[in-house]
Amino acid sequence: MMLGAQLRRLRESCGVTREGAGWEIRASESKISRMELGRVGFKERDVADLLTLYGITDPQERDALLHLARDANSPGWWHRYGDVLPSWFQAYLGLEAAAALIRTYELQFVPGLLQTEEYARAVVLLGHSRAEPAEIDRRVTLRMRRQQVLHREDPPQLWAVVDEAALRRPIGGPTVMRQQVSALIEATRLPNVRLQVVPFAAGGHAAAGGAFSILRFGDQELPDVVYIEQLTSALYLDKREDLEFYALAMERLCVEAEPPERTPEILGRILADLPSG
C-alpha cells in the first residue's frame, strides 16, 4: 500500500495516465490501479520501468523505492500460520503491522492485541470448538505473536474503546477474567496504549451495531482503512464517505466513554466484582 501510494503520487505529478503507465510495463490499466492500491505483488523490473517513466533518476530515491518493492514482496511472519489463517485476515495483519495508529471499538470481546493467552484460548474455542488441540494452540500462538507489534522499537499507538459488557462477560470463567482484567490494568501503563470504557450508564451509543477498527499509517499519502470483521469474511473500507462516517462514530464513542484516566479505577471495580474462583 505504501509503495502503491508513492507510485500513484509520482504518476499523477507527471501527468501520466494509468493506461500510459500500463503500456510502459506491458500491463493493463486495471493492473496499474491494483498496484497503486497495494492489492497485487510488485515485480522489481516493473517498478524500475515506472520510475524511469515518471522521471525519477536520483539514485537514492530509486533505491529507496526499489527496496520498498522488495519488502512488499517479502512474506510476513503470519504466513507461517497459513493453515489456520483465513486469507481475508492476512490482509489485516499486514495493515496492522504497518499502521502508526490503531483505533478499535469492541462490543463483545477484549481487543485481540490486549488479550491474555488463556482469554484468547477461550475466545478461539468459541468459534472452533471441534478443532484439534494442536490447531487451537496454533491459533492462540498466532494471536499472542500479533501482540509483539505493541512492544517493538517503533510501536503503533493503540486507542481502544471497549464496551463494559465485554469486560463483564465471563469468557473462560472467573479466573480467566480476573487475569484478563488485571492484564488490562497493566496495559494502561504502556505509553502507546489508550484504553476507554463505555459504561452501561451511557445507554445506546454511536456504534452499538458492532465492532470495527480504523487504521492510520505514517505515510500521509495513504488513506485510513476501516476494518469490519464478519463470521466468514471481512470488509475493508477506504472510500472517503465511509471513513468520515466511521471516524465520526469513533469520535462520538470516545466522548461517550469514560476518559482514559478513569480506566484503571473502572477496571479495578470490575475486578473486585468478579468471583475469586
NORKA-V129576 format. One record per backbone hydrogen bond with DSSP energy under -0.5 kcal/mol. CO is the residue of the C=O (numbers start at 1). NH is the residue of the N-H. E is the energy in kcal/mol with one decimal. If there is no record, write none. Layout:
co=CO nh=NH e=E
co=CO nh=NH e=E
This chain:
co=1 nh=5 e=-2.5
co=2 nh=6 e=-1.7
co=3 nh=7 e=-2.6
co=4 nh=8 e=-2.3
co=5 nh=9 e=-2.3
co=6 nh=10 e=-2.4
co=7 nh=11 e=-2.5
co=8 nh=12 e=-2.7
co=9 nh=13 e=-2.1
co=10 nh=14 e=-1.1
co=11 nh=14 e=-0.5
co=11 nh=16 e=-2.1
co=12 nh=15 e=-1.0
co=17 nh=21 e=-2.3
co=18 nh=22 e=-2.6
co=19 nh=23 e=-2.2
co=20 nh=24 e=-1.6
co=21 nh=25 e=-1.1
co=22 nh=27 e=-3.4
co=23 nh=26 e=-1.2
co=28 nh=32 e=-1.6
co=29 nh=33 e=-2.0
co=30 nh=34 e=-2.3
co=31 nh=35 e=-2.7
co=32 nh=36 e=-2.4
co=33 nh=37 e=-1.2
co=34 nh=39 e=-2.9
co=35 nh=38 e=-1.3
co=42 nh=44 e=-0.5
co=43 nh=47 e=-2.2
co=44 nh=48 e=-2.4
co=45 nh=49 e=-2.5
co=46 nh=50 e=-2.4
co=47 nh=51 e=-2.4
co=48 nh=52 e=-1.9
co=49 nh=53 e=-2.3
co=50 nh=54 e=-2.3
co=51 nh=56 e=-3.0
co=52 nh=55 e=-1.4
co=55 nh=57 e=-1.0
co=58 nh=62 e=-2.5
co=59 nh=63 e=-2.8
co=60 nh=64 e=-2.3
co=61 nh=65 e=-1.9
co=62 nh=66 e=-2.7
co=63 nh=67 e=-2.4
co=64 nh=68 e=-1.7
co=65 nh=69 e=-1.8
co=66 nh=70 e=-2.0
co=67 nh=71 e=-2.4
co=68 nh=72 e=-2.4
co=69 nh=73 e=-1.2
co=70 nh=74 e=-0.5
co=71 nh=74 e=-1.1
co=76 nh=79 e=-1.8
co=77 nh=80 e=-1.4
co=78 nh=81 e=-2.1
co=79 nh=82 e=-1.4
co=81 nh=84 e=-1.9
co=81 nh=85 e=-0.7
co=84 nh=86 e=-0.6
co=86 nh=89 e=-1.5
co=86 nh=90 e=-1.2
co=87 nh=91 e=-1.0
co=89 nh=93 e=-1.9
co=90 nh=94 e=-1.8
co=91 nh=95 e=-1.9
co=92 nh=96 e=-3.1
co=93 nh=97 e=-2.1
co=94 nh=98 e=-1.2
co=95 nh=99 e=-1.2
co=98 nh=218 e=-0.6
co=100 nh=157 e=-2.6
co=101 nh=103 e=-0.5
co=101 nh=216 e=-2.8
co=102 nh=104 e=-0.5
co=102 nh=159 e=-2.9
co=103 nh=214 e=-3.4
co=104 nh=161 e=-2.9
co=105 nh=212 e=-1.3
co=106 nh=163 e=-2.8
co=111 nh=114 e=-2.3
co=112 nh=115 e=-1.0
co=116 nh=120 e=-2.7
co=117 nh=121 e=-2.2
co=118 nh=122 e=-2.0
co=119 nh=123 e=-2.3
co=120 nh=124 e=-2.8
co=121 nh=125 e=-2.3
co=122 nh=126 e=-1.1
co=123 nh=127 e=-1.0
co=124 nh=127 e=-0.6
co=124 nh=128 e=-1.4
co=128 nh=131 e=-1.6
co=132 nh=135 e=-0.6
co=132 nh=136 e=-2.1
co=133 nh=137 e=-2.5
co=134 nh=138 e=-1.9
co=135 nh=139 e=-2.2
co=136 nh=140 e=-2.3
co=137 nh=141 e=-2.7
co=138 nh=142 e=-2.3
co=139 nh=143 e=-1.7
co=140 nh=144 e=-2.4
co=141 nh=145 e=-2.5
co=142 nh=146 e=-1.9
co=143 nh=147 e=-1.0
co=145 nh=148 e=-1.5
co=146 nh=149 e=-1.9
co=147 nh=150 e=-1.6
co=148 nh=151 e=-1.5
co=149 nh=152 e=-0.6
co=149 nh=156 e=-0.5
co=152 nh=155 e=-0.7
co=157 nh=102 e=-3.2
co=157 nh=159 e=-0.6
co=158 nh=160 e=-0.6
co=158 nh=194 e=-3.0
co=159 nh=104 e=-2.1
co=160 nh=196 e=-2.7
co=161 nh=106 e=-2.2
co=162 nh=198 e=-2.4
co=163 nh=166 e=-1.3
co=163 nh=167 e=-0.9
co=164 nh=167 e=-0.6
co=164 nh=168 e=-1.3
co=165 nh=169 e=-1.3
co=168 nh=170 e=-0.5
co=169 nh=171 e=-2.5
co=170 nh=173 e=-1.4
co=173 nh=177 e=-2.2
co=174 nh=178 e=-2.5
co=175 nh=179 e=-2.1
co=176 nh=180 e=-2.3
co=177 nh=181 e=-2.9
co=178 nh=182 e=-2.2
co=179 nh=183 e=-2.1
co=180 nh=184 e=-1.9
co=181 nh=185 e=-1.9
co=182 nh=186 e=-1.8
co=183 nh=187 e=-2.3
co=184 nh=188 e=-1.7
co=186 nh=189 e=-1.6
co=187 nh=190 e=-1.8
co=190 nh=193 e=-1.5
co=192 nh=158 e=-3.2
co=194 nh=160 e=-2.7
co=196 nh=162 e=-2.8
co=197 nh=199 e=-0.8
co=197 nh=258 e=-2.7
co=198 nh=164 e=-2.6
co=199 nh=202 e=-1.8
co=200 nh=203 e=-2.1
co=205 nh=208 e=-1.5
co=207 nh=210 e=-1.5
co=212 nh=105 e=-2.8
co=213 nh=227 e=-2.8
co=214 nh=103 e=-2.9
co=215 nh=225 e=-1.9
co=216 nh=100 e=-3.0
co=216 nh=101 e=-2.0
co=218 nh=220 e=-0.6
co=219 nh=222 e=-1.9
co=225 nh=215 e=-2.8
co=226 nh=237 e=-2.6
co=227 nh=213 e=-2.2
co=228 nh=235 e=-2.8
co=233 nh=230 e=-3.0
co=235 nh=228 e=-2.2
co=235 nh=237 e=-0.5
co=237 nh=226 e=-2.8
co=239 nh=243 e=-2.7
co=240 nh=244 e=-2.6
co=241 nh=245 e=-1.8
co=242 nh=246 e=-2.5
co=243 nh=247 e=-2.7
co=244 nh=248 e=-2.1
co=245 nh=249 e=-2.0
co=246 nh=250 e=-2.5
co=247 nh=251 e=-2.3
co=248 nh=252 e=-2.3
co=249 nh=253 e=-2.1
co=250 nh=254 e=-2.3
co=251 nh=255 e=-1.4
co=252 nh=256 e=-2.5
co=253 nh=257 e=-2.4
co=259 nh=262 e=-1.9
co=260 nh=263 e=-1.5
co=262 nh=266 e=-2.3
co=263 nh=267 e=-3.0
co=264 nh=268 e=-2.1
co=265 nh=269 e=-1.8
co=266 nh=270 e=-2.2
co=267 nh=271 e=-2.6
co=268 nh=272 e=-2.0
co=269 nh=273 e=-1.5
co=270 nh=274 e=-0.8
co=271 nh=274 e=-0.7
